Amino acid sequence: MSDDLVLCTTDGDGVATVTFNRPDRKNGWSPELEAAYFGTLDRVDRDADVRAVVLTGAGTAFCPGMDASRLNEKAGKGLDLSGRPPQYRPRTLRKPLIAAINGGCAGIGLVQALMCDVRFAARGAKFSTAFARRGLAAEYGLSWVLPRYVGLENALDLLLSARTFDAEEALRLGLVSRVVERDDVLAQAQAYAGDLARNCAPTALAAIRHQVYGDLEVGLDEALRRSLQVMAVTNGSADFVEGMRSFIERRPPHFAPLADDFDAGALTGAPVPGGRLAADDVLG
């Protein structure tokens, strides 16, 4: 496995740009790319200098799904996920994850785009769930994720037809929040992430991310209980003092970096969504 399958650079604001780097294969997914990507997420999660992450693809595509040669090789041979972490690994990241979808995004590439918190798409970029047209069911939990973004009927439409749709329709459906010109998509996503990195407290960002994904699983009463538990900590924190002082003094805030041992689950009183089980553990 080569680390060159995934590139990672960090700017002065603390924005790490992570790039799928198989442009010769349109960034087609493979177990090697997966391991390199998830390993990169592990590293940026521990790096105190990183405050937000942008994910994109090299060349003209984001990730059009599993590499076609891999699909052909594995066709009819069953499923082997031994040792592979689940595809929701990005949801356990403690830092904001912004997608800059620069081109084709389908199958497992769409799954990974939906694991990001906010999605910028290049005008004209093509999307598809793809699975049904390859004789496959909705993979990697997409049947759970997709209806939460676009509603039941739209999710069934996209999954059953596996049709291709463009960035403009993705925006109307709620799959992406911004559509920008192709040459600007990465810069705009980086600018958004930079604003978070400069102006938002890393601990608050980690807590909010955990709250939103964790609260998808519970009712209002439990979500409120968790919220009050978080408030009991953050309302007395140094970050709150700095946030108010910077606001009153009309200056940029100077928030401390995220502590290496910060545990959003302990703060919210809820487990990390999905935990950190390996895929073979999930399958039992």
C-alpha positions in Angstrom: 0.0 0.0 0.0 1.3 3.4 -0.9 0.4 6.5 1.0 0.4 8.3 -2.4 -3.1 6.8 -2.9 -4.3 9.6 -0.6 -2.6 13.0 -0.3 -2.9 15.2 2.7 -1.7 18.8 3.2 -2.5 21.3 6.0 -2.6 25.1 5.6 -1.9 27.8 8.1 -5.5 27.9 9.3 -5.4 24.3 10.2 -7.4 23.0 7.3 -6.3 19.6 6.1 -7.1 18.8 2.5 -7.3 15.1 1.9 -7.3 14.0 -1.8 -8.1 10.6 -3.3 -5.2 10.2 -5.6 -5.9 7.7 -8.3 -6.6 10.0 -11.2 -5.6 7.4 -13.7 -8.5 5.2 -12.4 -10.9 8.2 -11.7 -10.2 7.6 -8.0 -12.0 4.2 -8.2 -12.3 2.8 -4.7 -10.2 -0.2 -3.6 -9.3 -1.8 -0.3 -5.9 -0.1 -0.5 -7.4 3.3 -1.1 -9.8 2.7 1.8 -7.0 1.8 4.2 -5.0 4.8 3.1 -8.0 7.2 3.5 -9.1 5.9 6.9 -5.5 5.9 8.1 -5.2 9.5 7.1 -8.4 10.3 9.0 -6.8 8.7 12.1 -3.8 10.9 11.7 -5.6 14.2 11.2 -7.9 13.3 14.1 -4.9 13.2 16.4 -3.1 16.2 14.9 -3.7 19.2 17.2 -2.8 21.5 14.3 -5.8 20.3 12.2 -9.1 21.9 13.0 -11.2 21.0 9.9 -10.8 18.6 7.0 -11.7 18.9 3.3 -12.1 15.8 1.1 -11.8 15.9 -2.7 -10.5 13.8 -5.6 -7.5 14.3 -7.9 -8.3 14.9 -11.6 -11.8 15.1 -12.9 -13.6 12.7 -10.6 -14.4 12.6 -6.8 -14.9 8.8 -6.6 -17.2 6.9 -9.1 -17.5 3.9 -6.9 -15.5 0.6 -6.6 -12.7 0.3 -9.2 -14.3 -1.4 -12.2 -11.5 -4.0 -12.4 -12.1 -4.9 -8.8 -15.8 -5.3 -9.4 -15.2 -7.6 -12.3 -12.7 -9.6 -10.4 -15.0 -10.1 -7.4 -18.3 -10.7 -9.4 -20.0 -13.9 -8.2 -17.4 -14.7 -5.6 -19.3 -13.5 -2.5 -18.4 -10.8 0.1 -15.2 -10.7 2.0 -14.9 -7.7 4.5 -12.4 -9.4 6.7 -10.4 -6.8 8.7 -12.0 -3.8 6.9 -13.5 -1.0 9.1 -17.1 0.0 8.4 -17.7 2.7 5.8 -19.1 5.1 8.5 -15.5 5.5 9.9 -15.6 9.3 8.9 -18.6 9.8 11.2 -16.4 9.0 14.2 -14.0 11.8 13.3 -13.9 14.6 15.9 -13.4 17.4 13.4 -15.6 18.9 10.6 -15.4 17.0 7.3 -16.3 19.0 4.2 -16.6 17.4 0.8 -15.5 19.1 -2.4 -17.1 16.9 -5.0 -15.2 17.9 -8.1 -16.7 15.2 -10.5 -18.2 11.8 -10.7 -19.6 10.5 -7.4 -21.3 7.1 -7.3 -21.7 3.9 -5.4 -19.2 3.7 -2.5 -18.0 7.1 -3.5 -21.5 8.5 -2.9 -21.5 6.7 0.5 -18.3 8.4 1.5 -19.5 11.8 0.3 -22.6 11.4 2.5 -20.3 10.6 5.5 -19.1 14.2 5.2 -20.8 17.0 7.2 -21.2 19.5 4.4 -20.9 19.0 0.6 -19.9 21.4 -2.1 -20.4 20.1 -5.6 -19.0 21.2 -8.9 -21.6 22.4 -11.4 -22.4 19.5 -13.7 -20.9 16.8 -11.5 -22.7 13.5 -12.0 -24.1 11.3 -9.1 -25.6 7.8 -8.9 -26.3 5.2 -6.3 -25.3 2.7 -9.1 -25.9 -0.5 -7.1 -29.1 -1.8 -8.7 -27.6 -1.5 -12.2 -24.7 -3.7 -11.1 -27.1 -6.3 -9.6 -26.3 -5.2 -6.0 -28.5 -4.1 -3.1 -28.1 -0.8 -1.3 -24.6 -1.3 0.2 -22.8 0.0 3.3 -25.8 1.4 5.1 -26.9 3.7 2.2 -30.5 2.5 2.8 -30.3 4.1 6.3 -28.4 7.2 5.3 -30.1 8.3 2.1 -33.7 8.7 3.3 -32.4 10.9 6.1 -31.1 13.4 3.5 -33.8 13.3 0.8 -36.9 11.6 2.3 -38.3 8.1 1.6 -39.7 8.5 -1.9 -36.6 10.3 -3.3 -34.3 7.8 -1.7 -36.3 4.9 -3.3 -36.2 6.7 -6.6 -32.4 7.1 -6.5 -31.8 3.5 -5.2 -34.3 1.6 -7.4 -33.5 3.4 -10.6 -29.8 3.9 -9.9 -30.1 6.7 -12.5 -27.5 9.4 -13.1 -28.4 12.8 -11.8 -26.4 16.1 -11.8 -25.2 18.5 -9.1 -28.2 20.8 -9.6 -30.6 18.0 -8.8 -28.5 16.9 -5.9 -28.9 20.4 -4.5 -32.7 20.4 -5.0 -32.9 17.0 -3.2 -30.7 18.1 -0.3 -27.7 15.8 -1.0 -25.4 18.8 -1.4 -25.7 22.3 0.1 -23.7 24.3 -2.5 -23.1 24.1 -6.2 -20.2 26.1 -7.6 -18.2 26.3 -10.7 -15.9 23.3 -11.2 -12.7 25.4 -10.9 -13.9 26.9 -7.6 -15.2 23.9 -5.8 -12.1 23.0 -3.8 -11.3 26.7 -3.0 -14.8 27.3 -1.8 -14.8 24.2 0.4 -11.4 25.2 1.8 -12.7 28.7 2.5 -15.7 27.4 4.4 -13.5 25.0 6.4 -11.0 27.8 7.1 -13.8 29.9 8.6 -14.6 27.1 10.9 -11.0 26.6 11.8 -10.4 30.3 12.6 -13.6 31.2 14.4 -15.1 28.1 16.0 -13.9 26.2 19.1 -12.6 22.8 18.2 -14.2 21.2 21.3 -17.6 22.7 20.4 -17.3 21.5 16.9 -16.5 17.9 18.1 -19.3 18.0 20.5 -21.9 19.3 18.0 -20.8 16.8 15.3 -21.3 14.0 17.9 -24.6 15.4 19.1 -26.2 15.7 15.7 -25.2 12.1 14.5 -25.9 10.5 17.9 -29.3 12.2 18.3 -30.5 10.7 15.1 -31.0 7.5 17.1 -33.0 8.9 20.1 -36.1 10.7 20.9 -36.4 14.4 22.0 -36.3 13.7 25.7 -33.0 11.8 25.5 -31.6 14.4 23.1 -32.5 17.1 25.6 -30.9 15.2 28.4 -27.7 14.8 26.5 -27.8 18.5 25.5 -28.1 19.6 29.1 -25.2 17.4 30.1 -23.0 19.1 27.4 -24.2 22.5 28.5 -23.2 21.8 32.1 -19.6 21.4 30.8 -19.3 24.0 28.0 -21.1 26.8 29.8 -18.3 26.8 32.4 -15.4 26.3 29.9 -12.5 28.5 29.0 -13.8 28.4 25.4 -17.0 30.1 26.4 -15.1 32.8 28.2 -12.9 33.3 25.1 -15.8 33.2 22.8 -17.6 36.0 24.7 -14.4 38.1 25.2 -13.6 38.0 21.5 -17.1 38.9 20.6 -17.2 41.9 23.0 -13.7 43.0 22.0 -14.5 42.6 18.3 -11.4 40.4 17.6 -10.8 36.9 16.3 -11.1 34.2 19.0 -8.1 32.2 20.2 -9.6 28.8 21.0 -7.4 26.0 22.4 -6.8 23.0 20.0 -8.7 19.9 20.6 -7.1 17.8 23.3 -5.8 14.4 22.1 -7.9 12.6 24.8 -11.1 14.6 24.2 -14.0 12.2 24.2 -17.2 13.6 22.8 -19.1 10.5 23.9 -18.1 11.1 27.5 -19.2 14.8 27.2 -22.6 14.1 25.7 -23.3 10.9 27.6 -23.7 9.0 24.4 -21.6 6.4 22.6 -19.8 7.3 19.4 -22.3 6.7 16.5 -21.5 3.2 15.2 -18.6 2.8 17.5 -15.3 1.5 16.1 -16.2 -2.0 15.2 -14.5 -3.7 12.3 -16.8 -4.8 9.5 -16.4 -8.5 10.4 -17.5 -7.7 13.9 -20.6 -6.1 12.5 -21.4 -9.1 10.4 -20.8 -11.4 13.4 
